[in-house]
Amino acid sequence: MNTNTKLPDGIYIGDSRNMKEVKDKTVTLIVTSPPYWVNKEYEEGMTFDEWYRLLESVFKECNRVLVDGGRICINIANICRKPYKPLTRYIHEIAEKIGWLCRGEIIWLKGGGGSAGDCAYGSYRKASNPVLRDFHEYIIVYSKKTFELKGKGESGISDEEFNEFSRSEWTFLPESRPTKAIVMDENGNEIEIKHPTSFPDELPRRCILFFSNIGDVILDPFAGSGTTFKVAKYLKRKAIIYEKEKKYIPIILKRIKEEVKIQSKGWTRYKIRKSDAPDLVNKSIRELREIAEKMGITASKSLNKSMVVKKIIKERKKMSLHSWFNQVKNA
């Protein structure tokens, strides 16, 4: 397997405890999912203390490269059952030591997707020892030093998705299977390599759209299969990722070429609005209210852009239908 392939700019194979290629205070947003300490192949044999020290070291280095007001989105799950181990607690503990300000927690509801623990009922239909089955994970969001991100910019987010993403519950499906790539070994034989825990495109897509602007630098210190890099580029951001395992290079190179998969009701609503009324998509709320008033539509200040557009589209369809009836009547 050839791991000496030239990598695209921003992709580094190395230890993110020392991100020497990244200058101080140059990163706007970090989106990452650190190891969960569940004995995956990339953390095999790691003790809990080693896991804790690893995250502490990486997050301190992340703090160095973050701008003041920069954001950190950490995807993590609580693990085990006997006893339950709340990893979120330790993430908060490390963050507080560094001095990060917690913005809140997002509950990622997997919508019934995922296989881990799906059938682990414990004492089925008996109260002796039933087991809670996890169909959710967390995305904990922090800021460095201040909650406000200075500077002007456009994120590219629509009204529909902003309203959806501002809720603390996000629902979308996880990856249904490990990310794979076929490579040639030293003898010319095909072998399959896998990454066991890729998060779906929708997770970094939402974080990047909601917490950063076009042109900002996005970092993932635990790159895995390279999803954050792919999505950041798609959203017109600059991307930097670190992955210590060379064997995942073919997976990263394959994944960053794949189409971004969107799982958002807001995106669907936005596309419908754009197709029904492309002339209204980039209008300001003031301009939309003026258009509505000229059509005899009441558009109170309590209505947002999406609601006003819906009213205008509905009225246009009524006017179009009325015009068609008149044409038929006069034919």
FENRAMO-V611342 format. One record per backbone hydrogen bond with DSSP energy under -0.5 kcal/mol. NH is the residue of the N-H (numbers start at 0). CO is the residue of the C=O. If there is no record, write none. Layout:
nh=NH co=CO
nh=NH co=CO
This chain:
nh=2 co=0
nh=10 co=7
nh=11 co=9
nh=11 co=240
nh=13 co=11
nh=13 co=242
nh=15 co=13
nh=17 co=14
nh=19 co=17
nh=21 co=18
nh=22 co=20
nh=24 co=63
nh=25 co=22
nh=25 co=64
nh=26 co=64
nh=27 co=216
nh=28 co=216
nh=29 co=70
nh=30 co=218
nh=31 co=72
nh=42 co=39
nh=43 co=40
nh=45 co=42
nh=50 co=46
nh=51 co=47
nh=52 co=48
nh=53 co=49
nh=54 co=50
nh=55 co=51
nh=56 co=52
nh=57 co=53
nh=58 co=54
nh=59 co=55
nh=60 co=56
nh=61 co=57
nh=62 co=58
nh=63 co=59
nh=64 co=60
nh=65 co=61
nh=66 co=26
nh=68 co=143
nh=69 co=66
nh=70 co=27
nh=71 co=141
nh=72 co=29
nh=73 co=71
nh=73 co=139
nh=74 co=31
nh=74 co=72
nh=75 co=73
nh=75 co=137
nh=78 co=84
nh=81 co=82
nh=83 co=80
nh=84 co=78
nh=85 co=83
nh=86 co=84
nh=88 co=85
nh=89 co=85
nh=90 co=86
nh=91 co=87
nh=92 co=88
nh=93 co=89
nh=94 co=90
nh=95 co=91
nh=96 co=92
nh=97 co=93
nh=98 co=94
nh=99 co=94
nh=100 co=142
nh=101 co=99
nh=102 co=140
nh=103 co=140
nh=105 co=138
nh=106 co=167
nh=107 co=105
nh=107 co=136
nh=108 co=106
nh=108 co=169
nh=109 co=107
nh=109 co=134
nh=112 co=109
nh=117 co=114
nh=119 co=116
nh=120 co=118
nh=122 co=128
nh=123 co=121
nh=125 co=122
nh=130 co=120
nh=133 co=131
nh=136 co=107
nh=137 co=75
nh=138 co=105
nh=139 co=73
nh=140 co=103
nh=141 co=71
nh=142 co=100
nh=143 co=69
nh=144 co=142
nh=145 co=143
nh=149 co=147
nh=161 co=157
nh=162 co=158
nh=163 co=159
nh=164 co=160
nh=165 co=161
nh=166 co=163
nh=169 co=106
nh=171 co=108
nh=171 co=169
nh=174 co=197
nh=178 co=194
nh=180 co=192
nh=182 co=180
nh=182 co=190
nh=184 co=188
nh=187 co=184
nh=190 co=182
nh=192 co=180
nh=194 co=178
nh=202 co=199
nh=203 co=199
nh=204 co=200
nh=205 co=201
nh=206 co=202
nh=207 co=203
nh=208 co=204
nh=209 co=205
nh=210 co=206
nh=211 co=207
nh=213 co=153
nh=214 co=235
nh=215 co=212
nh=217 co=215
nh=217 co=237
nh=218 co=28
nh=219 co=239
nh=222 co=241
nh=225 co=222
nh=226 co=222
nh=229 co=225
nh=230 co=226
nh=231 co=227
nh=232 co=228
nh=233 co=229
nh=234 co=230
nh=235 co=232
nh=236 co=231
nh=237 co=215
nh=239 co=217
nh=240 co=9
nh=241 co=219
nh=242 co=11
nh=245 co=243
nh=247 co=244
nh=248 co=245
nh=251 co=247
nh=252 co=248
nh=253 co=249
nh=254 co=250
nh=255 co=251
nh=256 co=253
nh=257 co=254
nh=261 co=259
nh=267 co=263
nh=268 co=264
nh=269 co=265
nh=270 co=266
nh=271 co=267
nh=272 co=268
nh=273 co=269
nh=274 co=270
nh=275 co=271
nh=276 co=272
nh=279 co=276
nh=280 co=276
nh=282 co=279
nh=287 co=283
nh=288 co=284
nh=289 co=285
nh=290 co=286
nh=291 co=287
nh=292 co=288
nh=293 co=289
nh=294 co=290
nh=294 co=291
nh=295 co=292
nh=296 co=291
nh=298 co=296
nh=302 co=299
nh=307 co=303
nh=308 co=304
nh=309 co=305
nh=310 co=306
nh=311 co=307
nh=312 co=308
nh=313 co=309
nh=314 co=310
nh=315 co=311
nh=316 co=312
nh=317 co=313
nh=318 co=314
nh=319 co=315
nh=320 co=316
nh=321 co=317
nh=322 co=318
nh=323 co=319
nh=324 co=320
nh=325 co=321
nh=326 co=322
nh=327 co=323
nh=328 co=324
nh=329 co=325
nh=330 co=326
nh=330 co=327
